[in-house]
Amino acid sequence: MSAATKQALEAAIDAHVNDECEGEQVVTAYVFGAAISTFSEVGPKSSYFFASTNEQPAHITRGMAQLVTEWADMSSIFGYEDDEDD
């Protein structure tokens, strides 16, 4: 990933968190994942792209990915949804 693209991605993540958390939280680490494929091979031959901050240790990245996986499992099993108070 180019430095300019990574900077834009991090700015977008920061802006989104700032918007969602009303400026009360800051991003200290992140994990980004995407399923990717070529236009001619869309379907079961997907591969994956992952990105995280350069300074982020691998154990933080793996732990965050595990948390996302567990949260996704919990939301589908238990019907958990974000608070809709706002």
FIMAR-534350 format. One record per residue: residue in three letters; chain; x, y, z of N, C-alpha, C, O in turn; residue number from 0. Coordinates in steps of 0.2 Angstrom, whole numbers, plus 5000, padded with zeros to 4 digits. Layout:
! residues N
+------+------+------+------+------+------+------+------+------+------+------+------+------+------+-----+
| code | unit |  nc1 |  nc2 |  nc3 | cac1 | cac2 | cac3 |  cc1 |  cc2 |  cc3 |  oc1 |  oc2 |  oc3 | pos |
+------+------+------+------+------+------+------+------+------+------+------+------+------+------+-----+
|  ala |    A |    X |    Y |    Z |    X |    Y |    Z |    X |    Y |    Z |    X |    Y |    Z | NUM |
...
+------+------+------+------+------+------+------+------+------+------+------+------+------+------+-----+
! end
This chain:
! residues 86
+------+------+------+------+------+------+------+------+------+------+------+------+------+------+-----+
| code | unit |  nc1 |  nc2 |  nc3 | cac1 | cac2 | cac3 |  cc1 |  cc2 |  cc3 |  oc1 |  oc2 |  oc3 | pos |
+------+------+------+------+------+------+------+------+------+------+------+------+------+------+-----+
|  met |    A | 5004 | 4994 | 5000 | 5000 | 5000 | 5000 | 5005 | 5006 | 5000 | 5009 | 5006 | 5004 |   0 |
|  ser |    A | 5003 | 5011 | 4996 | 5007 | 5017 | 4996 | 5006 | 5021 | 5002 | 5001 | 5020 | 5005 |   1 |
|  ala |    A | 5011 | 5025 | 5003 | 5011 | 5029 | 5009 | 5004 | 5034 | 5009 | 5001 | 5035 | 5014 |   2 |
|  ala |    A | 5003 | 5037 | 5003 | 4997 | 5041 | 5002 | 4991 | 5038 | 5004 | 4986 | 5040 | 5007 |   3 |
|  thr |    A | 4990 | 5031 | 5001 | 4984 | 5028 | 5002 | 4983 | 5026 | 5009 | 4978 | 5026 | 5012 |   4 |
|  lys |    A | 4989 | 5024 | 5013 | 4988 | 5022 | 5020 | 4986 | 5028 | 5024 | 4982 | 5027 | 5029 |   5 |
|  gln |    A | 4989 | 5034 | 5022 | 4987 | 5040 | 5026 | 4980 | 5042 | 5025 | 4977 | 5044 | 5030 |   6 |
|  ala |    A | 4977 | 5041 | 5019 | 4970 | 5042 | 5018 | 4966 | 5037 | 5021 | 4961 | 5039 | 5024 |   7 |
|  leu |    A | 4968 | 5031 | 5022 | 4964 | 5026 | 5025 | 4964 | 5027 | 5033 | 4959 | 5027 | 5036 |   8 |
|  glu |    A | 4970 | 5029 | 5035 | 4970 | 5031 | 5043 | 4966 | 5037 | 5044 | 4963 | 5038 | 5049 |   9 |
|  ala |    A | 4966 | 5042 | 5040 | 4962 | 5048 | 5041 | 4955 | 5047 | 5040 | 4951 | 5049 | 5044 |  10 |
|  ala |    A | 4953 | 5042 | 5036 | 4946 | 5040 | 5036 | 4943 | 5036 | 5042 | 4938 | 5037 | 5044 |  11 |
|  ile |    A | 4948 | 5032 | 5044 | 4946 | 5028 | 5050 | 4946 | 5033 | 5056 | 4941 | 5033 | 5060 |  12 |
|  asp |    A | 4950 | 5038 | 5057 | 4950 | 5043 | 5062 | 4944 | 5047 | 5062 | 4941 | 5048 | 5067 |  13 |
|  ala |    A | 4942 | 5049 | 5056 | 4936 | 5053 | 5055 | 4930 | 5049 | 5057 | 4925 | 5052 | 5060 |  14 |
|  his |    A | 4929 | 5043 | 5055 | 4923 | 5039 | 5056 | 4923 | 5038 | 5064 | 4917 | 5039 | 5067 |  15 |
|  val |    A | 4928 | 5036 | 5067 | 4928 | 5035 | 5075 | 4926 | 5042 | 5078 | 4922 | 5042 | 5083 |  16 |
|  asn |    A | 4929 | 5047 | 5076 | 4928 | 5054 | 5079 | 4920 | 5055 | 5078 | 4917 | 5058 | 5083 |  17 |
|  asp |    A | 4917 | 5054 | 5072 | 4910 | 5055 | 5071 | 4906 | 5050 | 5076 | 4901 | 5053 | 5079 |  18 |
|  glu |    A | 4908 | 5044 | 5076 | 4904 | 5039 | 5079 | 4904 | 5040 | 5087 | 4899 | 5039 | 5091 |  19 |
|  cys |    A | 4910 | 5042 | 5089 | 4911 | 5043 | 5097 | 4911 | 5050 | 5099 | 4913 | 5052 | 5105 |  20 |
|  glu |    A | 4909 | 5055 | 5095 | 4908 | 5062 | 5096 | 4914 | 5065 | 5099 | 4914 | 5069 | 5104 |  21 |
|  gly |    A | 4920 | 5063 | 5096 | 4926 | 5066 | 5098 | 4929 | 5064 | 5105 | 4934 | 5066 | 5107 |  22 |
|  glu |    A | 4926 | 5059 | 5108 | 4928 | 5057 | 5114 | 4933 | 5051 | 5114 | 4936 | 5049 | 5120 |  23 |
|  gln |    A | 4935 | 5048 | 5109 | 4939 | 5042 | 5108 | 4944 | 5044 | 5103 | 4943 | 5047 | 5098 |  24 |
|  val |    A | 4950 | 5040 | 5103 | 4955 | 5041 | 5098 | 4957 | 5034 | 5096 | 4957 | 5029 | 5100 |  25 |
|  val |    A | 4959 | 5033 | 5089 | 4961 | 5027 | 5087 | 4968 | 5026 | 5089 | 4973 | 5030 | 5088 |  26 |
|  thr |    A | 4970 | 5020 | 5092 | 4976 | 5018 | 5094 | 4979 | 5012 | 5090 | 4985 | 5011 | 5090 |  27 |
|  ala |    A | 4975 | 5008 | 5087 | 4977 | 5003 | 5083 | 4971 | 5001 | 5078 | 4965 | 5003 | 5080 |  28 |
|  tyr |    A | 4972 | 4998 | 5073 | 4966 | 4996 | 5069 | 4968 | 4990 | 5065 | 4974 | 4988 | 5064 |  29 |
|  val |    A | 4963 | 4986 | 5062 | 4964 | 4980 | 5058 | 4959 | 4981 | 5052 | 4953 | 4983 | 5054 |  30 |
|  phe |    A | 4961 | 4981 | 5046 | 4957 | 4982 | 5040 | 4957 | 4975 | 5036 | 4963 | 4973 | 5035 |  31 |
|  gly |    A | 4952 | 4972 | 5034 | 4952 | 4966 | 5030 | 4947 | 4967 | 5024 | 4942 | 4970 | 5025 |  32 |
|  ala |    A | 4949 | 4964 | 5019 | 4944 | 4964 | 5013 | 4945 | 4958 | 5009 | 4951 | 4955 | 5008 |  33 |
|  ala |    A | 4940 | 4955 | 5007 | 4940 | 4949 | 5002 | 4941 | 4952 | 4995 | 4937 | 4957 | 4993 |  34 |
|  ile |    A | 4946 | 4949 | 4992 | 4947 | 4952 | 4985 | 4947 | 4947 | 4980 | 4948 | 4941 | 4981 |  35 |
|  ser |    A | 4946 | 4949 | 4973 | 4946 | 4944 | 4968 | 4947 | 4948 | 4961 | 4946 | 4954 | 4962 |  36 |
|  thr |    A | 4949 | 4945 | 4956 | 4949 | 4948 | 4950 | 4942 | 4948 | 4947 | 4938 | 4945 | 4949 |  37 |
|  phe |    A | 4941 | 4953 | 4942 | 4934 | 4954 | 4939 | 4932 | 4947 | 4935 | 4926 | 4946 | 4935 |  38 |
|  ser |    A | 4937 | 4943 | 4933 | 4936 | 4937 | 4929 | 4935 | 4931 | 4934 | 4932 | 4926 | 4931 |  39 |
|  glu |    A | 4937 | 4932 | 4940 | 4936 | 4926 | 4944 | 4932 | 4927 | 4951 | 4933 | 4924 | 4956 |  40 |
|  val |    A | 4927 | 4932 | 4950 | 4923 | 4933 | 4956 | 4920 | 4927 | 4958 | 4917 | 4923 | 4954 |  41 |
|  gly |    A | 4920 | 4925 | 4965 | 4916 | 4920 | 4967 | 4921 | 4916 | 4972 | 4924 | 4919 | 4977 |  42 |
|  pro |    A | 4921 | 4909 | 4972 | 4925 | 4905 | 4977 | 4932 | 4906 | 4977 | 4935 | 4903 | 4981 |  43 |
|  lys |    A | 4935 | 4909 | 4972 | 4942 | 4910 | 4972 | 4945 | 4917 | 4975 | 4950 | 4920 | 4972 |  44 |
|  ser |    A | 4941 | 4919 | 4980 | 4943 | 4925 | 4983 | 4950 | 4924 | 4987 | 4951 | 4919 | 4989 |  45 |
|  ser |    A | 4953 | 4930 | 4988 | 4959 | 4930 | 4992 | 4958 | 4936 | 4997 | 4953 | 4939 | 4997 |  46 |
|  tyr |    A | 4963 | 4937 | 5001 | 4961 | 4942 | 5006 | 4967 | 4947 | 5007 | 4973 | 4946 | 5006 |  47 |
|  phe |    A | 4965 | 4953 | 5009 | 4970 | 4959 | 5010 | 4969 | 4961 | 5017 | 4963 | 4963 | 5019 |  48 |
|  phe |    A | 4974 | 4962 | 5021 | 4974 | 4965 | 5027 | 4979 | 4970 | 5028 | 4984 | 4970 | 5025 |  49 |
|  ala |    A | 4977 | 4975 | 5032 | 4981 | 4981 | 5034 | 4980 | 4983 | 5041 | 4975 | 4982 | 5044 |  50 |
|  ser |    A | 4986 | 4986 | 5044 | 4986 | 4988 | 5051 | 4991 | 4994 | 5051 | 4995 | 4995 | 5046 |  51 |
|  thr |    A | 4991 | 4997 | 5057 | 4996 | 5002 | 5057 | 5003 | 4999 | 5057 | 5004 | 4994 | 5059 |  52 |
|  asn |    A | 5008 | 5003 | 5055 | 5015 | 5000 | 5054 | 5018 | 4999 | 5061 | 5022 | 4994 | 5061 |  53 |
|  glu |    A | 5016 | 5002 | 5066 | 5020 | 5001 | 5072 | 5016 | 4996 | 5077 | 5018 | 4995 | 5082 |  54 |
|  gln |    A | 5010 | 4994 | 5074 | 5006 | 4989 | 5078 | 5009 | 4982 | 5078 | 5010 | 4979 | 5073 |  55 |
|  pro |    A | 5011 | 4980 | 5084 | 5013 | 4973 | 5085 | 5008 | 4967 | 5082 | 5002 | 4968 | 5082 |  56 |
|  ala |    A | 5011 | 4962 | 5080 | 5007 | 4957 | 5077 | 5002 | 4954 | 5082 | 4996 | 4952 | 5080 |  57 |
|  his |    A | 5004 | 4954 | 5088 | 4999 | 4951 | 5093 | 4993 | 4955 | 5094 | 4988 | 4953 | 5096 |  58 |
|  ile |    A | 4994 | 4962 | 5093 | 4988 | 4967 | 5094 | 4984 | 4966 | 5088 | 4978 | 4965 | 5089 |  59 |
|  thr |    A | 4987 | 4965 | 5082 | 4983 | 4964 | 5076 | 4979 | 4957 | 5076 | 4973 | 4957 | 5075 |  60 |
|  arg |    A | 4982 | 4952 | 5078 | 4979 | 4946 | 5079 | 4973 | 4946 | 5084 | 4968 | 4943 | 5083 |  61 |
|  gly |    A | 4974 | 4949 | 5090 | 4969 | 4950 | 5095 | 4963 | 4954 | 5093 | 4958 | 4952 | 5094 |  62 |
|  met |    A | 4965 | 4959 | 5089 | 4959 | 4963 | 5087 | 4955 | 4959 | 5082 | 4949 | 4960 | 5082 |  63 |
|  ala |    A | 4958 | 4956 | 5078 | 4955 | 4952 | 5073 | 4950 | 4946 | 5076 | 4945 | 4945 | 5074 |  64 |
|  gln |    A | 4953 | 4943 | 5081 | 4949 | 4938 | 5085 | 4943 | 4942 | 5089 | 4938 | 4939 | 5089 |  65 |
|  leu |    A | 4944 | 4948 | 5091 | 4938 | 4951 | 5094 | 4933 | 4952 | 5089 | 4927 | 4952 | 5091 |  66 |
|  val |    A | 4935 | 4955 | 5083 | 4930 | 4956 | 5078 | 4926 | 4949 | 5076 | 4920 | 4950 | 5075 |  67 |
|  thr |    A | 4930 | 4944 | 5076 | 4927 | 4938 | 5074 | 4922 | 4935 | 5080 | 4916 | 4933 | 5078 |  68 |
|  glu |    A | 4924 | 4936 | 5086 | 4919 | 4934 | 5091 | 4913 | 4939 | 5092 | 4908 | 4936 | 5093 |  69 |
|  trp |    A | 4914 | 4945 | 5091 | 4909 | 4950 | 5091 | 4904 | 4948 | 5085 | 4898 | 4948 | 5086 |  70 |
|  ala |    A | 4906 | 4947 | 5079 | 4902 | 4945 | 5074 | 4898 | 4938 | 5075 | 4892 | 4938 | 5074 |  71 |
|  asp |    A | 4901 | 4933 | 5078 | 4898 | 4927 | 5080 | 4892 | 4929 | 5085 | 4887 | 4926 | 5085 |  72 |
|  met |    A | 4894 | 4933 | 5090 | 4889 | 4935 | 5095 | 4883 | 4938 | 5092 | 4877 | 4937 | 5094 |  73 |
|  ser |    A | 4884 | 4943 | 5088 | 4879 | 4947 | 5085 | 4874 | 4942 | 5081 | 4868 | 4943 | 5081 |  74 |
|  ser |    A | 4877 | 4937 | 5077 | 4873 | 4933 | 5073 | 4869 | 4928 | 5078 | 4864 | 4926 | 5076 |  75 |
|  ile |    A | 4872 | 4926 | 5083 | 4869 | 4920 | 5087 | 4864 | 4923 | 5092 | 4859 | 4921 | 5093 |  76 |
|  phe |    A | 4866 | 4929 | 5095 | 4862 | 4932 | 5100 | 4858 | 4938 | 5098 | 4854 | 4941 | 5102 |  77 |
|  gly |    A | 4858 | 4940 | 5092 | 4855 | 4946 | 5089 | 4857 | 4952 | 5092 | 4853 | 4957 | 5093 |  78 |
|  tyr |    A | 4863 | 4953 | 5095 | 4866 | 4959 | 5098 | 4866 | 4964 | 5092 | 4868 | 4963 | 5087 |  79 |
|  glu |    A | 4864 | 4970 | 5094 | 4864 | 4976 | 5090 | 4867 | 4982 | 5094 | 4866 | 4982 | 5100 |  80 |
|  asp |    A | 4870 | 4987 | 5091 | 4872 | 4993 | 5094 | 4867 | 4996 | 5098 | 4861 | 4996 | 5096 |  81 |
|  asp |    A | 4868 | 5000 | 5103 | 4863 | 5004 | 5106 | 4860 | 5009 | 5101 | 4864 | 5012 | 5097 |  82 |
|  glu |    A | 4854 | 5010 | 5101 | 4851 | 5014 | 5096 | 4848 | 5020 | 5100 | 4843 | 5023 | 5098 |  83 |
|  asp |    A | 4852 | 5022 | 5106 | 4850 | 5028 | 5110 | 4851 | 5034 | 5106 | 4848 | 5039 | 5107 |  84 |
|  asp |    A | 4856 | 5034 | 5102 | 4858 | 5041 | 5098 | 4855 | 5042 | 5092 | 4856 | 5047 | 5089 |  85 |
+------+------+------+------+------+------+------+------+------+------+------+------+------+------+-----+
! end
